[in-house]
Amino acid sequence: MSPNTPIDLPRLLARRAFLSRLGFGFGAAALQSMMLGDVRGAGGGLLDTPVLNDASSLGGLAGLPHHAPRIKRVIFLYMSGGPSQLETFDYKPELDRLDGQAMPDSFTAGQPIAQLQGQQLKVQGHLTKFKQYGNSGQWISDYLPHQASIADKLCIIRSMVTEQINHDPAHTFMNTGTALSGRPSMGSWITYGLGSECQDLPGFIVLSSFAGRNPQPISSRMWSSGFLPSRFQGVPFHSTGDTVHYIKNPAGVSVEQQEQLVRSINRLDQLGNKTWNNPEVDSRIAAYEMAFRMQASVPSLVDMSDESQKTLEAYGAKPGDGSFASNCLLARRMIERGVRFVQLYHRDWDHHGDLKKYMNICCGATDQPTKALLQDLEARGLLDETLVIWGGEFGRTPMFQGKGGPGRDHHIKGFSMWLAGGGIREGMSLGATDELGYNAVENVVHVRDLHATMLHLLGIDYRLLSVKYQGLDWRLTGVEPARVLEEVIS
């Protein structure tokens, strides 16, 4: 077809539909930005030299970062299901003193409660012991001996609050800043703004693991790009089986044939998009290009034969077993290659009963590799430019809930998370809950504040990173006020 030939739109659409369905495994790759060596400027031409200090050279927005960043990347260790702060980081002696007694109405009257609504509420004391650790004297429970040993590296926030008391909306709120479905996730906002330094992997990658009672599903909208272009959505990697689904060539298709197919599809898309000017077509072009490059990069990423036995033992990792330990090691390897945002879901912290049993299982699966990840990042000079976040979508109640052994219900009025790494003060605590661990009462930290602080460390003014959608200037922090936690920034 010559440039002057009229476009037969129905036929071209049919051809594009056929090619997209043919796909040879690329259609589901839902991938990231164009590579550093193939970045397009505002006029559509290739940039011969990346623009320094401008995220557009990395596939992000011109004019970002807004200020000097303290970090380049984020690893979010997402404890899905809501770990109990009262068995991890929030020590309350009064809870033990009142164990088994009626929960004072002054704490719970008019408050949102999940499964305990309308039941007789009794105080549940700690189900383990706490000690102070490090020069900082951080209170950490016996369930987390490895994290306790690096207490002076952690900034523990004991006054987190959120707005959604059931899992799915609470996950949505933690990941997107709103309980409304269809909004961009935090990793998508970050890669949309800053792009990615990685040439042959997505800028936003998601891993998941399970050990315990109930592998609750996590909806893919938790890493969705929402109303942002789809190339900014998170890409799930699998630690067993095919690392990325549908990325391998089918039998009988050579690398050369695959490359020719990708180039042909992209030429057709580019031609059609001169008429349609659809940003999703640009996303598809980027996806095909990235998927083709990932065919070479992914096998080397997941091949851990170059890791020493000492490293594997430090993490407790057995490559290919799908464990949190192996995912932590993979996260470090991704960060080394320039991936911008890595999120590790460990799915089994919803302990309504048998809390002792399942805390042992979950902490046993996650505690050692968490410590190993921080120490490994530090040893390799990566921790100073990486923010590590640990926590779930909410916490657990100070009240007893029994299914089997003692457990705890969902709780949103006060729970714990921690931060570590670049730009974060080490060995400190921020905030506090009341004497029974019910309400956050000192230096209350909303999920929006956590998001604002993360963006700030990346060099983004959370008030300025916005997209007009449905008549509002939408941000990760929503349209309500948020604050940067200056007190935790070194």
LUMLO-364617 format. One line per 4 residues: number of its first residue (from 1); their letters; for each residue x, y, z negated of C-alpha. Coordinates in pm, 1 decimal, decimal comma. Layout:
<recs>
NUM) a) X:Y:Z  ...
</recs>
This chain:
<recs>
1) mspn) 0,0:0,0:0,0  151,1:335,8:102,4  114,7:649,6:-114,5  -134,3:790,5:138,1
5) tpid) -360,6:486,7:149,0  -701,5:550,8:-15,8  -750,4:348,3:-332,9  -1020,3:82,3:-313,1
9) lprl) -1119,4:111,9:-679,6  -1346,7:-197,5:-709,7  -1086,0:-418,3:-542,4  -804,7:-273,8:-752,8
13) larr) -1005,4:-324,8:-1069,6  -1072,0:-684,4:-969,6  -701,2:-737,5:-904,3  -607,0:-586,5:-1239,5
17) afls) -866,7:-798,6:-1417,5  -727,7:-1109,0:-1249,2  -368,8:-1023,6:-1345,1  -460,9:-937,1:-1702,2
21) rlgf) -638,6:-1271,0:-1742,5  -355,0:-1456,0:-1569,3  -122,6:-1298,5:-1821,0  121,2:-1589,2:-1865,7
25) gfga) 114,2:-1528,9:-2238,4  169,5:-1154,1:-2261,5  -185,4:-1030,0:-2312,9  -191,4:-1107,7:-2685,8
29) aalq) 147,5:-954,8:-2760,1  -11,9:-615,9:-2854,4  326,0:-453,0:-2866,3  520,8:-139,5:-2946,0
33) smml) 682,8:158,8:-2787,5  902,2:185,0:-2483,6  1265,7:103,1:-2544,0  1540,7:352,8:-2621,4
37) gdvr) 1688,2:300,7:-2276,7  1354,4:365,3:-2105,3  1192,5:655,1:-2287,3  975,1:892,3:-2088,7
41) gagg) 975,0:1264,1:-2144,7  673,8:1493,8:-2144,1  689,2:1522,4:-1767,8  697,1:1147,1:-1717,3
45) glld) 1062,8:1128,0:-1609,4  1322,8:911,1:-1776,0  1537,2:1081,7:-2036,1  1904,3:1025,5:-1958,4
49) tpvl) 2011,9:1132,9:-2307,6  1794,4:1091,3:-2619,0  1702,3:1419,2:-2784,6  1874,0:1437,5:-3122,1
53) ndas) 1653,6:1485,7:-3429,3  1341,0:1448,2:-3221,1  1124,6:1139,1:-3253,3  1008,1:1164,2:-2891,4
57) slgg) 1342,6:1011,5:-2792,6  1237,6:700,6:-2987,2  882,5:681,5:-2854,3  734,8:905,2:-3126,6
61) lagl) 617,1:1266,6:-3131,4  812,5:1574,0:-3035,6  885,9:1795,2:-3335,3  918,4:1507,5:-3582,7
65) phha) 1063,2:1458,1:-3833,4  934,9:1775,0:-3996,8  1223,1:1783,6:-4244,2  1539,8:1586,4:-4315,1
69) prik) 1433,8:1227,1:-4389,9  1561,1:1037,7:-4691,1  1485,5:698,0:-4536,1  1446,2:543,6:-4192,7
73) rvif) 1237,8:235,6:-4264,9  984,7:76,6:-4501,1  936,2:-276,6:-4631,8  602,3:-324,3:-4809,0
77) lyms) 594,0:-638,5:-5026,1  215,8:-667,7:-5035,5  89,4:-886,3:-5320,4  -248,8:-960,2:-5168,5
81) ggps) -534,6:-1031,2:-5410,2  -437,1:-793,3:-5689,1  -160,0:-902,1:-5928,8  -230,9:-850,0:-6298,4
85) qlet) -42,3:-547,3:-6427,0  -103,6:-684,6:-6777,6  109,6:-988,9:-6700,2  378,8:-801,7:-6506,5
89) fdyk) 459,7:-437,9:-6587,5  204,9:-283,5:-6826,8  271,2:-384,7:-7187,9  -9,7:-302,1:-7434,6
93) peld) 42,0:-425,0:-7793,8  -313,4:-315,8:-7880,5  -443,3:-564,9:-7625,4  -295,1:-850,1:-7826,6
97) rldg) -427,8:-710,8:-8155,1  -785,6:-700,0:-8021,0  -765,4:-1030,6:-7831,4  -1105,2:-1202,1:-7827,2
101) qamp) -1295,6:-906,4:-7969,3  -1570,2:-716,1:-7788,3  -1438,5:-461,5:-7540,6  -1527,0:-113,5:-7673,4
105) dsft) -1812,1:37,5:-7470,3  -1629,8:368,7:-7461,1  -1390,5:219,4:-7202,6  -1635,2:47,1:-6971,3
109) agqp) -1964,4:239,8:-6986,2  -2060,1:355,8:-6638,3  -1741,6:216,0:-6487,8  -1727,3:1,8:-6170,3
113) iaql) -1677,5:-366,4:-6251,4  -1670,2:-648,4:-5996,4  -1775,0:-997,0:-6109,9  -1806,9:-912,6:-6481,8
117) qgqq) -2091,4:-668,8:-6423,2  -2370,6:-730,8:-6677,3  -2169,8:-986,6:-6879,8  -2048,5:-967,0:-7237,6
121) lkvq) -1701,9:-813,7:-7220,1  -1423,3:-941,9:-7444,7  -1064,7:-824,2:-7471,2  -808,1:-1060,9:-7320,4
125) ghlt) -461,3:-1027,2:-7469,5  -142,1:-1069,6:-7269,1  -89,3:-1422,8:-7143,6  287,8:-1392,4:-7162,2
129) kfkq) 558,9:-1200,3:-7347,6  717,2:-868,8:-7253,7  1069,5:-739,9:-7318,7  1261,8:-425,0:-7238,9
133) ygns) 1532,8:-455,8:-6974,9  1828,8:-258,0:-6847,1  1963,8:72,5:-6961,0  1626,1:217,1:-6867,5
137) gqwi) 1439,3:-4,4:-7116,0  1171,2:-97,8:-6861,8  895,8:-322,6:-7002,2  866,4:-630,1:-6776,8
141) sdyl) 702,5:-963,8:-6847,3  858,4:-1309,0:-6873,5  689,1:-1404,3:-6547,9  938,3:-1185,8:-6357,2
145) phqa) 1288,7:-1265,2:-6488,1  1458,7:-1182,5:-6157,1  1295,3:-843,2:-6118,3  1363,6:-782,2:-6487,6
149) siad) 1734,2:-832,8:-6419,0  1728,1:-541,9:-6170,0  1503,2:-319,0:-6381,5  1744,6:-28,9:-6339,1
153) klci) 1681,6:-34,0:-5963,3  1304,3:-4,0:-5993,1  1072,8:294,8:-6023,4  759,3:146,6:-6178,8
157) irsm) 434,2:337,6:-6136,5  195,7:228,9:-6412,5  -88,7:467,9:-6333,9  -209,6:370,3:-5986,8
161) vteq) -578,1:412,0:-5901,8  -781,0:324,4:-5595,4  -1144,8:355,9:-5488,6  -1258,6:11,0:-5372,3
165) inhd) -1320,3:-277,2:-5612,7  -1363,0:-568,6:-5370,4  -1082,9:-719,7:-5168,5  -1157,1:-637,6:-4806,7
169) paht) -1245,9:-268,3:-4853,9  -961,2:-233,2:-5106,1  -714,5:-379,3:-4854,2  -853,8:-142,1:-4593,3
173) fmnt) -812,9:151,8:-4829,9  -454,9:63,1:-4926,1  -353,6:6,4:-4565,5  -538,5:287,8:-4387,4
177) gtal) -625,0:545,0:-4653,5  -998,3:492,3:-4609,8  -1252,0:213,5:-4658,8  -1391,8:277,5:-4309,2
181) sgrp) -1298,5:18,1:-4051,3  -1129,7:126,3:-3732,1  -876,6:369,2:-3877,1  -500,2:346,9:-3812,6
185) smgs) -287,2:156,8:-4061,1  10,2:315,1:-4234,0  262,1:130,5:-4016,1  80,3:254,8:-3706,9
189) wity) 81,3:615,1:-3828,1  453,6:592,8:-3898,5  551,4:441,4:-3562,9  314,7:681,1:-3384,5
193) glgs) 494,4:972,8:-3545,5  853,8:852,4:-3551,2  874,3:578,7:-3289,3  1123,4:298,4:-3341,4
197) ecqd) 1498,4:260,9:-3318,6  1461,1:-101,2:-3208,1  1493,8:-167,8:-2836,5  1367,9:-524,2:-2816,2
201) lpgf) 1132,0:-578,3:-3112,2  806,8:-407,0:-3212,1  844,5:-114,1:-3449,3  576,7:-254,0:-3685,3
205) ivls) 583,0:-623,5:-3778,9  362,4:-822,9:-4017,5  449,8:-1149,8:-4194,8  239,2:-1356,2:-4434,7
209) sfag) 293,6:-1639,7:-4681,0  93,1:-1838,7:-4933,2  154,8:-2031,8:-5252,3  -115,6:-2098,8:-5508,8
213) rnpq) -491,5:-2127,3:-5534,7  -664,1:-1952,6:-5249,3  -506,9:-1825,7:-4924,5  -752,4:-1542,4:-4876,2
217) piss) -768,4:-1426,2:-4514,0  -633,7:-1085,6:-4422,4  -816,1:-906,0:-4143,5  -606,3:-792,7:-3848,8
221) rmws) -751,8:-444,1:-3887,1  -511,1:-401,4:-4181,5  -236,8:-350,4:-3923,0  -458,8:-205,4:-3649,8
225) sgfl) -370,7:116,1:-3468,6  -734,1:228,8:-3491,9  -790,5:528,0:-3266,2  -417,4:562,3:-3195,3
229) psrf) -280,9:399,4:-2879,0  -271,3:22,7:-2920,7  105,1:2,4:-2869,8  141,3:127,1:-3228,2
233) qgvp) -45,8:-159,4:-3392,4  138,1:-413,7:-3604,6  248,0:-739,7:-3446,4  205,1:-1055,6:-3658,0
237) fhst) 510,5:-1282,2:-3662,2  468,1:-1641,8:-3775,7  731,9:-1819,1:-3981,7  618,0:-2163,0:-3866,6
241) gdtv) 549,4:-2274,6:-3510,1  577,9:-2009,4:-3237,9  705,0:-1688,1:-3394,9  488,5:-1476,6:-3163,2
245) hyik) 196,1:-1644,4:-2993,3  192,4:-1663,9:-2612,8  536,3:-1513,5:-2564,5  709,6:-1819,5:-2420,2
249) npag) 713,3:-1884,4:-2047,0  479,1:-2161,8:-1936,8  631,9:-2473,1:-1785,7  769,1:-2412,3:-1438,3
253) vsve) 802,0:-2035,2:-1470,2  1161,2:-1906,9:-1468,1  1289,8:-1588,1:-1627,1  1334,1:-1438,9:-1280,3
257) qqeq) 974,5:-1520,1:-1183,9  846,1:-1377,4:-1510,4  1042,1:-1057,5:-1461,9  911,1:-1022,0:-1107,7
261) lvrs) 553,9:-1070,7:-1233,3  596,1:-810,0:-1508,3  742,4:-556,2:-1267,7  461,9:-616,3:-1017,3
265) inrl) 188,2:-578,6:-1278,2  346,6:-261,6:-1411,2  375,0:-108,9:-1063,2  4,8:-176,5:-1007,5
269) dqlg) -82,1:-26,6:-1346,4  130,2:281,9:-1279,7  -33,3:327,7:-941,2  -383,3:295,3:-1083,4
273) nktw) -307,8:521,4:-1375,5  -228,8:809,6:-1144,4  -604,9:812,1:-1087,3  -733,8:704,1:-1429,3
277) nnpe) -477,8:870,5:-1659,4  -568,1:621,4:-1933,5  -323,4:603,7:-2227,9  -414,6:238,5:-2279,4
281) vdsr) -267,9:159,1:-1939,0  59,3:310,6:-2058,0  27,6:89,6:-2365,9  -12,9:-216,0:-2144,7
285) iaay) 294,9:-124,3:-1942,6  494,3:-86,0:-2264,8  353,7:-416,1:-2392,6  459,4:-614,3:-2086,4
289) emaf) 807,0:-462,6:-2093,1  850,0:-527,3:-2463,7  713,4:-880,9:-2443,3  960,6:-966,1:-2168,8
293) rmqa) 1251,6:-837,4:-2378,7  1122,5:-1016,7:-2687,1  1160,3:-1348,2:-2507,9  1534,2:-1303,9:-2559,0
297) svps) 1537,4:-1114,6:-2890,5  1293,5:-1317,7:-3100,5  1479,4:-1652,0:-3088,7  1799,4:-1487,6:-3212,2
301) lvdm) 1606,2:-1301,7:-3482,2  1455,0:-1615,6:-3634,6  1764,5:-1832,7:-3588,1  1918,0:-1812,4:-3934,6
305) sdes) 2211,4:-2040,7:-3861,0  2437,8:-1736,9:-3893,6  2328,4:-1681,2:-4255,1  2562,0:-1817,8:-4521,0
309) qktl) 2453,7:-2088,3:-4762,0  2509,9:-1838,2:-5041,8  2257,4:-1599,0:-4884,3  1999,6:-1872,2:-4831,0
313) eayg) 2035,9:-1984,1:-5192,9  2007,7:-1626,7:-5321,0  1670,7:-1589,6:-5148,9  1565,6:-1947,9:-5214,4
317) akpg) 1492,6:-1962,6:-4842,6  1450,7:-2267,2:-4622,2  1421,5:-2120,5:-4272,4  1103,2:-2217,6:-4095,1
321) dgsf) 909,9:-2316,9:-4408,1  671,8:-2017,4:-4394,6  762,1:-1908,5:-4749,0  778,9:-1559,8:-4894,2
325) asnc) 1151,9:-1621,8:-4943,9  1209,4:-1689,1:-4573,6  994,0:-1388,6:-4484,5  1204,4:-1163,9:-4709,9
329) llar) 1515,9:-1279,0:-4530,0  1346,8:-1221,8:-4194,6  1247,4:-873,1:-4311,6  1610,6:-789,6:-4382,9
333) rmie) 1710,2:-915,1:-4037,0  1435,8:-700,8:-3880,2  1546,5:-392,3:-4071,3  1902,9:-450,7:-3954,5
337) rgvr) 1777,6:-441,5:-3595,5  1595,9:-111,8:-3646,3  1234,0:-220,2:-3699,6  1057,6:76,1:-3858,7
341) fvql) 790,3:-86,2:-4078,7  777,6:-445,7:-4206,3  487,2:-568,0:-4417,1  497,0:-899,1:-4605,7
345) yhrd) 162,7:-1028,6:-4730,9  175,9:-1294,1:-5003,0  -181,5:-1420,8:-5026,0  -278,9:-1555,4:-5365,9
349) wdhh) -297,1:-1307,8:-5650,9  -675,6:-1323,8:-5705,1  -670,3:-1489,4:-6046,9  -1019,8:-1491,8:-6196,1
353) gdlk) -925,7:-1802,7:-6394,6  -623,8:-2021,5:-6475,6  -417,6:-1706,2:-6468,2  -119,7:-1864,4:-6647,4
357) kymn) -95,6:-2147,9:-6398,0  -121,5:-1933,5:-6089,1  97,5:-1652,2:-6218,7  370,7:-1912,3:-6260,6
361) iccg) 314,9:-2027,1:-5903,0  297,4:-1679,8:-5744,8  580,7:-1530,6:-5944,8  785,7:-1844,2:-5884,3
365) atdq) 738,5:-1796,4:-5509,3  807,1:-1422,5:-5496,4  1026,6:-1309,9:-5787,1  1365,3:-1447,5:-5680,9
369) ptka) 1342,4:-1347,2:-5312,2  1229,3:-996,9:-5411,2  1545,8:-949,7:-5614,9  1756,9:-1106,5:-5340,3
373) llqd) 1610,3:-872,5:-5078,5  1696,4:-559,5:-5276,9  2046,5:-682,3:-5354,5  2107,4:-793,4:-4996,2
377) lear) 1990,4:-459,8:-4856,3  2217,9:-278,5:-5099,9  2518,8:-497,5:-5019,9  2474,1:-426,9:-4648,3
381) glld) 2435,2:-51,4:-4693,8  2068,2:-61,7:-4591,6  1890,6:11,7:-4919,7  1975,6:381,8:-4911,8
385) etlv) 1780,0:420,6:-4587,7  1496,2:178,7:-4669,7  1196,0:224,6:-4899,8  1075,9:-99,6:-5061,8
389) iwgg) 721,9:-101,1:-5205,7  581,2:-380,4:-5427,1  212,4:-409,0:-5516,8  -138,1:-516,8:-5417,7
393) efgr) -470,9:-357,7:-5336,8  -569,7:-318,7:-5704,9  -502,1:-467,2:-6049,9  -688,8:-678,8:-6306,4
397) tpmf) -915,3:-602,5:-6602,2  -813,2:-602,3:-6969,2  -1128,2:-812,3:-7022,4  -1151,1:-1189,7:-7020,9
401) qgkg) -1291,9:-1378,0:-6726,7  -1298,0:-1756,3:-6740,0  -1293,6:-1998,8:-6452,2  -1087,0:-2283,6:-6588,1
405) gpgr) -833,5:-2111,9:-6811,4  -840,5:-1740,2:-6898,7  -837,3:-1499,4:-6605,0  -908,9:-1135,7:-6517,9
409) dhhi) -1147,6:-955,6:-6282,5  -1069,1:-689,0:-6019,6  -970,6:-349,5:-6156,7  -920,3:-11,0:-5985,9
413) kgfs) -887,0:240,0:-6271,1  -525,4:168,2:-6361,9  -269,1:-75,2:-6220,4  103,1:-102,1:-6145,1
417) mwla) 324,8:-86,1:-5837,5  693,6:-15,7:-5793,4  921,3:160,9:-5547,7  1290,6:112,2:-5483,0
421) gggi) 1550,7:221,3:-5233,5  1632,9:539,4:-5048,1  1537,3:865,8:-5213,4  1378,6:697,1:-5518,9
425) regm) 1495,7:752,6:-5875,1  1621,0:429,5:-6024,0  1526,3:282,6:-6359,7  1230,0:504,4:-6434,2
429) slga) 860,9:466,7:-6510,3  589,7:704,1:-6399,8  249,5:735,1:-6559,6  65,3:529,8:-6818,0
433) tdel) -270,0:369,8:-6886,7  -462,4:394,3:-7213,5  -397,0:164,8:-7511,8  -591,3:-122,5:-7355,9
437) gyna) -466,1:-73,8:-7000,5  -807,7:22,9:-6864,0  -781,3:385,0:-6743,9  -479,5:559,6:-6598,3
441) venv) -438,8:859,5:-6828,1  -95,1:1005,9:-6760,8  46,6:1115,6:-6422,2  -237,1:944,9:-6235,7
445) vhvr) -123,7:830,0:-5888,5  -387,5:780,6:-5619,1  -326,5:563,0:-5312,2  -324,4:886,9:-5109,2
449) dlha) -31,9:1011,4:-5321,0  160,6:692,5:-5248,9  102,8:742,5:-4875,4  201,3:1110,1:-4890,9
453) tmlh) 523,0:1024,0:-5074,1  615,2:750,0:-4828,4  563,6:987,4:-4534,9  763,3:1259,8:-4710,2
457) llgi) 1060,6:1026,9:-4757,0  1045,1:948,7:-4383,6  1066,3:1320,3:-4303,5  695,2:1366,0:-4232,1
461) dyrl) 475,2:1635,7:-4382,9  157,2:1433,7:-4441,7  -56,8:1744,3:-4379,8  82,9:1788,1:-4028,4
465) lsvk) 63,9:1432,3:-3894,0  -298,1:1426,7:-3777,5  -516,3:1330,3:-3482,7  -847,2:1486,6:-3386,7
469) yqgl) -1113,1:1216,6:-3403,7  -1491,5:1243,9:-3436,6  -1460,3:1614,8:-3510,7  -1207,7:1577,2:-3795,3
473) dwrl) -832,0:1611,7:-3819,3  -764,7:1258,4:-3943,2  -452,8:1177,9:-4142,6  -325,3:869,6:-4320,9
477) tgve) -409,5:1053,0:-4643,0  -759,5:1134,7:-4518,8  -915,6:1477,4:-4543,0  -893,8:1503,0:-4922,5
481) parv) -597,4:1649,1:-5112,9  -291,3:1437,7:-5184,1  42,4:1511,0:-5346,2  401,6:1404,9:-5295,8
485) leev) 537,0:1240,5:-5610,9  830,6:1475,8:-5650,3  907,2:1329,3:-5993,9  1011,1:993,5:-5845,1
489) is) 1232,2:1141,2:-5571,8  1601,6:1161,1:-5651,9
</recs>
